């Protein structure tokens, strides 16, 4: 059919215009979407009106879905959906993760096989104040930073590997004031520390990515601690330079699809009740 699109930022992302995802997508259109996605890293679809079942069905076309390790924040009727929200139920308990993603990260880089992509759908968004929006999400390509590294740095990190740790991230968030309960033994057992190369080829496109993030990447192997910390800090800061970033101002009905193998993202936590924010996320596993 030939989809209408426009770029979101020079280095990352495209918006697909005037496509109603609640209607069936023929195979040719879906293949065009996948091609755009592989090229751009994130796709934005505005003005959607999706049921939970339609959100899940669309997500499954990309592959099998994850059931997140934080079971308390899954939809009881649809456990494929992780609730991201600051809203409380009638007993004062959070209905979702209220502080999700407030450090740069690629979803589940702490797994041996990081998930492929995530689909985040905005059901309720804080009202803007003039030009000021709340609860934005920033996205950064992992491909552009690798390509922009100096030859010396590319050579330096070519064979380096780094540890990614969900438990270390969780402890850090609690130290910084997160009210999340501590991980259970089962949750820790499900998320042991893993090792990934600093330069990770994308499993589909083959393009090299700078696969580090401030949430989960904790140390580089075969380096002294101080050297590892310094190099990680340098690489992490380089990867989120403005030239690689798109900052999204959410509207109700937005659906964003992002590639966790070629991007990272950051939730801007600049809102609080009575400003309400409710999004549903599905996550597609590697397959």
Rosetta blueprint (number, residue, H / E / L):
1 X L
2 X L
3 X L
4 X E
5 X E
6 X E
7 X E
8 X L
9 X L
10 X L
11 X L
12 X L
13 X L
14 X E
15 X E
16 X E
17 X E
18 X L
19 X L
20 X L
21 X L
22 X L
23 X L
24 X L
25 X L
26 X L
27 X H
28 X H
29 X H
30 X H
31 X H
32 X H
33 X H
34 X H
35 X H
36 X H
37 X H
38 X H
39 X H
40 X H
41 X L
42 X E
43 X E
44 X E
45 X E
46 X L
47 X L
48 X L
49 X L
50 X L
51 X L
52 X H
53 X H
54 X H
55 X H
56 X H
57 X H
58 X H
59 X H
60 X H
61 X L
62 X L
63 X L
64 X L
65 X E
66 X L
67 X L
68 X L
69 X L
70 X L
71 X H
72 X H
73 X H
74 X E
75 X L
76 X L
77 X L
78 X L
79 X L
80 X L
81 X L
82 X E
83 X E
84 X E
85 X E
86 X L
87 X L
88 X E
89 X L
90 X L
91 X L
92 X L
93 X L
94 X E
95 X L
96 X L
97 X E
98 X L
99 X L
100 X L
101 X L
102 X L
103 X L
104 X L
105 X E
106 X L
107 X L
108 X L
109 X L
110 X L
111 X L
112 X L
113 X L
114 X L
115 X L
116 X L
117 X E
118 X E
119 X E
120 X E
121 X E
122 X E
123 X E
124 X E
125 X L
126 X L
127 X L
128 X L
129 X E
130 X L
131 X L
132 X E
133 X L
134 X L
135 X L
136 X L
137 X E
138 X E
139 X E
140 X E
141 X E
142 X L
143 X H
144 X H
145 X H
146 X H
147 X H
148 X H
149 X L
150 X L
151 X H
152 X H
153 X H
154 X H
155 X H
156 X H
157 X H
158 X L
159 X L
160 X L
161 X E
162 X E
163 X E
164 X E
165 X L
166 X H
167 X H
168 X H
169 X H
170 X H
171 X H
172 X H
173 X H
174 X H
175 X H
176 X L
177 X L
178 X L
179 X L
180 X L
181 X L
182 X L
183 X L
184 X L
185 X H
186 X H
187 X H
188 X H
189 X H
190 X H
191 X L
192 X L
193 X L
194 X E
195 X E
196 X E
197 X E
198 X L
199 X E
200 X E
201 X E
202 X L
203 X L
204 X L
205 X L
206 X L
207 X L
208 X E
209 X E
210 X E
211 X L
212 X L
213 X L
214 X L
215 X L
216 X L
217 X E
218 X E
219 X E
220 X E
221 X L
222 X L
223 X L
224 X L
225 X H
226 X H
227 X H
228 X H
229 X H
230 X H
231 X H
232 X H
233 X H
234 X H
235 X H
236 X H
237 X H
238 X H
239 X H
240 X L
241 X L
242 X H
243 X H
244 X H
245 X E
246 X E
247 X E
248 X E
249 X L
250 X L
251 X L
252 X L
253 X L
254 X L
255 X E
256 X E
257 X E
258 X E
259 X E
260 X L
261 X L
262 X L
263 X E
264 X E
265 X E
266 X E
267 X E
268 X L
269 X L
270 X L
271 X L
272 X L
273 X L
274 X L
275 X L
276 X L
277 X L
278 X E
279 X E
280 X E
281 X E
282 X E
283 X E
284 X E
285 X L
286 X L
287 X L
